[in-house]
Amino acid sequence: MKKKMYEIFFHISIKMEISNNIAHKLISIEELLLLTSSKILEKLEALDMRVHNLEKLQIQLQSIKSYNLLNLDLIEIKYQDLDIKKEEVLKALAYNDYRSVIYIFRMIYKNKNNTEYVYPIKITGKRSYEYYCNNKWNPDLYGHHIMNTICLNIQNLFIKYCHIDDGDNFDDYILNQNFISKLSEEKYKKEILKSIMEEVRINL
């Protein structure tokens, strides 16, 4: 009887020891899982923070890009009185051809310091362009707005300074007037536009 009781207690103690070992192992596994989960959460939080910072940086870069786009330091293509000294205007007018317009065009619209755009004009296709005005790029199919605006601005500038004074050569005055009048002709303005776009193209 005693022997039997001893065997029972012995089996019970072995089972208890096994149960304790299993319990300890389960606790260890649980602790390991908690630690692993904690590390995974930390890495996920760090990754989330990096993504957030990248998104924030992207927004900042977009804002800078938008600001730069709206502040290109370019003379807008719009109807306006051009401010150039009389001697420069007369020097340009002496050519009496497309060079007169290009001379003034360079003086007014060219910006060598602009690393992205030298002129406020973009060539976007074979016959399509964009011009800079109101702090944005505007489409101009066939370049009609660009052509008419520039020709009229320069024509008005020439008219302002082209008059005859005592001692002036009358023949030169007539030649100048004829040239100024041509700047209103559609066919001639188209030739001027070609010269302007060539000037823009070589400065891309």
Helices and strands as residue ranges (DSSP letters): H 2-70, H 86-93, H 98-109, E 121-123, E 128-133, E 136-141, H 144-161, H 170-182, H 186-202
